[in-house]
């Protein structure tokens, strides 16, 4: 099996981007170890702090955020970083050529119950001039690389540099990431969906109708049965989609009119959409392609519908949009 380093060396990306990806992968190994120690290391539970979104931070949120900041600062090549756990963008090096956005520990509410968590990252080109928040406000199409590391029974890295989506598994004996799927492919059709059903009464009408039709199964208009799966960590739910197909959605809702969306565009939606599209799937808000959105601020949130292409198209049809055909040019 090829190692991550060997795979990157044989790809078309430049050496500096390959080195940055290796730095992120090496840091994830240390995060994996911290997650595995759990209560033994006293890292479970919440802090008394809130992040910029007003969410109480878990101890491991803060610890893993600092681990990534320190590693990216020491490695060189990074102009600046933006994190779900940072109020503002952080300048790293005036000579750096990359911007890195990350969610250091996605699904951290699962930590205290020993369930799936992960790290999500996105790499963008650094524009010239002073580093500001505006430097980061690039559409997802500008991403040079994206990926996640899933901390589960195995530690796994899903990665794309725009040449398909590859899956690596950490060998616990050698601490090397080994290539275990050179070309992940999402089946276009599925009988599985993932959604937080507790918010059903707050969804928009199109999503209400779509999910209701799925639940009717083979006696409903879809004329097939669907199973629901929900891990409550985007990284785990998207990994299932990449591994065996499915549709994952976190739609807008009116539970809190000031916060209609849950997932962050730059730390979660964009990197996951890049991975999914590179594996043959689709990713949308319900009204536009996620990767085509130009962010208005670094902590922007969006609705997310992603996964098996034909099922995403089916969901979008309930929203009155047909993405199944390419738009005409001219």
C-alpha positions in Angstrom: 0.0 0.0 0.0 1.1 3.5 -0.8 1.7 5.9 2.1 0.2 9.3 2.1 3.6 10.9 1.4 4.1 8.6 -1.6 0.6 9.3 -2.9 1.2 13.1 -2.7 4.6 12.7 -4.4 3.0 11.0 -7.4 0.2 13.6 -7.7 0.2 16.8 -9.6 0.3 19.2 -6.6 3.4 21.2 -5.8 5.8 20.3 -2.9 4.7 23.1 -0.6 1.0 22.0 -0.7 2.0 18.4 -0.2 4.1 19.4 2.9 1.1 21.3 4.3 -1.1 18.3 3.9 1.5 16.1 5.6 1.6 18.6 8.5 -2.2 18.4 8.9 -2.0 14.6 8.8 0.7 14.4 11.4 -1.2 16.8 13.7 -4.3 14.6 13.3 -2.3 11.6 14.6 -1.6 13.6 17.8 -5.3 14.6 18.0 -6.3 11.0 17.6 -4.1 10.0 20.5 -5.6 12.8 22.7 -9.1 11.6 21.7 -8.3 8.0 22.6 -7.0 9.0 26.0 -10.3 10.7 26.8 -11.1 10.7 30.5 -7.6 9.3 31.3 -6.1 12.5 30.3 -8.7 14.7 31.9 -9.7 16.3 28.6 -13.4 15.5 28.6 -16.2 17.9 29.6 -16.9 21.6 28.8 -14.9 24.7 29.5 -16.4 28.0 30.9 -15.8 29.6 27.5 -18.0 30.2 24.4 -16.8 30.4 20.8 -17.8 33.2 18.5 -21.0 31.4 17.6 -22.1 31.4 21.3 -21.5 27.7 21.8 -19.9 26.3 24.9 -16.5 25.0 24.0 -15.4 21.5 25.0 -12.0 21.1 26.5 -10.9 19.1 23.5 -12.2 21.9 21.2 -9.7 24.2 22.7 -6.8 21.7 22.9 -7.2 20.5 19.3 -7.5 24.1 18.0 -4.2 25.0 19.7 -2.5 21.8 18.4 -3.4 22.8 14.8 -2.4 26.4 15.3 1.0 25.5 16.7 1.7 22.9 14.0 0.7 25.2 11.2 2.8 28.1 12.7 5.9 25.9 13.0 5.6 24.3 9.6 5.8 27.4 7.5 4.0 27.9 4.2 0.8 29.1 5.8 -0.1 32.8 5.5 -3.1 32.7 7.8 -5.7 30.5 9.4 -9.4 30.7 10.3 -11.0 28.3 12.8 -14.4 27.6 14.1 -12.9 28.3 17.6 -11.3 31.6 16.7 -13.1 34.9 16.8 -10.9 36.4 14.0 -8.5 35.3 11.4 -5.0 34.5 12.6 -1.8 35.7 10.7 0.8 33.0 10.7 3.6 34.1 8.2 3.8 37.0 5.8 5.6 34.8 3.4 3.0 32.0 3.4 1.2 31.0 0.2 -1.8 29.2 1.8 -4.8 29.9 3.9 -6.1 27.1 6.1 -9.7 26.9 7.5 -10.6 24.2 9.9 -13.0 22.7 12.4 -10.6 21.2 14.9 -13.0 18.8 16.4 -16.3 18.3 14.5 -19.0 16.6 16.6 -17.4 17.5 19.9 -20.7 17.0 21.6 -20.0 13.3 21.0 -16.8 13.3 23.0 -18.3 12.6 26.4 -20.2 9.5 25.1 -17.2 8.1 23.2 -18.8 8.5 19.8 -17.4 9.6 16.4 -15.6 12.9 16.0 -13.2 14.3 13.5 -11.1 17.2 12.1 -12.2 19.0 8.9 -9.9 21.2 6.9 -9.8 23.4 3.8 -6.8 24.9 2.0 -7.1 28.1 -0.1 -4.5 30.2 -2.0 -3.4 33.2 -0.1 -3.9 36.5 -2.1 -1.3 39.2 -2.1 -1.4 42.1 0.2 -2.2 42.5 4.0 -4.0 39.6 5.6 -7.6 40.4 6.5 -10.9 38.5 6.8 -11.5 39.5 3.2 -8.5 37.4 2.2 -10.4 34.2 3.2 -13.7 35.1 1.5 -13.2 32.9 -1.6 -15.7 30.5 -3.0 -15.3 26.8 -2.4 -14.2 26.4 -6.1 -10.9 28.1 -5.1 -10.0 25.3 -2.7 -6.6 23.7 -3.4 -7.3 20.8 -1.0 -9.8 19.6 1.5 -10.3 16.7 3.8 -11.3 15.3 7.1 -9.8 12.9 9.6 -12.3 10.6 11.3 -11.4 9.4 14.8 -13.3 6.1 15.2 -12.3 2.4 15.5 -9.8 3.3 12.8 -8.4 6.7 12.2 -9.1 7.6 8.6 -8.2 10.5 6.3 -10.4 11.4 3.4 -8.6 13.8 1.0 -9.0 15.6 -2.2 -6.7 17.9 -4.1 -9.1 18.2 -7.1 -8.0 14.8 -8.5 -10.7 12.6 -7.0 -11.2 11.7 -3.4 -8.8 9.3 -1.7 -9.2 7.4 1.6 -6.2 6.7 3.9 -6.2 4.6 7.1 -3.7 5.1 9.9 -1.7 2.0 10.6 -1.5 2.0 14.4 1.7 0.0 14.4 3.7 2.3 12.0 1.7 5.5 12.5 1.6 5.9 8.7 -1.5 6.8 6.7 -1.9 4.1 4.0 -4.0 4.5 0.9 -7.0 2.1 1.2 -9.3 3.6 -1.5 -7.6 5.4 -4.4 -10.9 6.7 -5.9 -13.9 6.9 -3.6 -17.2 6.9 -5.6 -20.6 7.7 -4.3 -23.4 5.6 -5.8 -25.8 7.9 -7.6 -28.9 6.2 -6.1 -29.5 5.4 -2.4 -32.1 4.2 0.1 -30.5 5.9 3.1 -30.8 9.5 4.5 -29.4 11.3 7.4 -31.2 14.3 9.1 -31.9 15.5 12.6 -35.6 14.6 12.8 -36.0 16.6 16.1 -36.1 19.8 14.0 -38.8 18.5 11.6 -41.5 21.0 12.7 -39.2 23.9 12.0 -38.2 23.1 8.4 -39.3 24.9 5.3 -42.2 23.3 3.4 -40.1 21.7 0.6 -38.0 19.8 3.1 -41.0 18.8 5.2 -42.6 17.3 2.1 -39.4 15.6 0.9 -38.7 13.8 4.2 -42.4 12.9 4.6 -42.3 11.2 1.2 -39.1 9.3 2.2 -40.8 8.1 5.4 -43.8 6.8 3.4 -41.5 4.3 1.8 -42.8 2.0 -0.9 -46.4 3.1 -0.3 -45.6 6.7 -1.0 -44.8 8.7 -4.2 -41.1 7.5 -4.1 -42.2 3.9 -4.2 -39.2 2.6 -2.3 -38.2 2.2 1.3 -35.5 4.4 2.9 -33.5 3.9 6.1 -32.5 6.8 8.3 -29.1 7.1 9.9 -27.9 9.9 12.2 -24.5 10.2 14.0 -24.8 13.8 15.1 -21.3 14.6 13.7 -21.1 15.8 10.1 -17.8 14.1 9.7 -19.3 10.7 10.5 -22.4 11.1 8.4 -20.5 12.3 5.4 -18.0 9.5 5.8 -20.9 7.0 5.5 -22.1 8.8 2.4 -18.7 8.6 0.8 -18.3 4.9 1.8 -21.7 3.6 0.8 -23.8 6.4 -0.7 -26.7 8.2 0.9 -27.9 11.8 1.4 -27.0 14.0 4.3 -28.9 17.2 5.0 -29.0 19.9 7.6 -31.6 22.2 6.2 -32.6 25.7 7.3 -35.2 25.9 10.1 -37.1 28.7 11.9 -36.4 27.4 15.5 -34.3 30.5 16.0 -35.1 33.1 13.3 -31.7 34.7 14.0 -29.9 31.4 13.3 -31.7 29.6 10.5 -28.6 27.5 9.5 -26.4 25.2 11.6 -23.3 24.3 9.5 -20.4 26.6 8.8 -19.6 27.3 5.1 -15.9 27.6 5.3 -15.0 25.0 7.9 -17.6 22.3 7.2 -19.8 22.8 4.1 -17.1 23.8 1.6 -14.5 21.1 2.3 -17.2 18.4 2.5 -18.8 19.6 -0.7 -15.4 19.4 -2.4 -14.9 15.9 -1.2 -18.4 14.8 -2.3 -18.2 16.4 -5.7 -14.8 14.8 -6.4 -16.4 11.4 -5.5 -19.2 11.9 -8.0 -21.8 13.3 -5.6 -23.6 16.7 -5.4 -23.8 19.4 -2.7 -26.3 22.2 -2.5 -28.0 24.5 -0.1 -31.4 23.6 -1.7 -31.2 26.7 -3.9 -27.6 26.9 -5.1 -24.4 24.9 -5.3 -22.4 25.2 -2.0 -19.1 25.6 -3.8 -20.4 28.6 -5.8 -21.1 30.7 -2.8 -18.9 33.7 -2.2 -18.7 33.9 1.6 -19.8 37.2 3.3 -17.9 36.5 6.5 -15.7 33.7 7.9 -18.2 32.3 10.3 -21.1 32.2 7.8 -23.5 29.3 8.1 -25.5 27.6 5.3 -28.1 24.9 4.7 -26.5 21.7 3.4 -27.9 18.9 1.2 -25.2 16.5 -0.1 -24.6 13.0 -1.2 -25.8 10.6 -4.0 -26.3 12.7 -7.1 -29.7 11.4 -8.1 -31.1 11.6 -4.6 -29.8 15.2 -4.2 -31.5 16.0 -7.5 -34.7 14.5 -6.1 -34.5 16.6 -3.0 -33.8 19.8 -5.1 -36.9 19.1 -7.2 -39.0 19.6 -4.1 -37.4 23.0 -3.8 -38.4 23.8 -7.4 -34.9 23.6 -8.8 -33.6 21.2 -11.4 -29.8 20.6 -11.3 -30.0 17.4 -13.2 -29.2 19.2 -16.5 -26.2 21.4 -17.2 -27.2 25.0 -17.8 -27.1 26.3 -21.3 -24.2 28.6 -22.2 -24.6 31.9 -23.9 
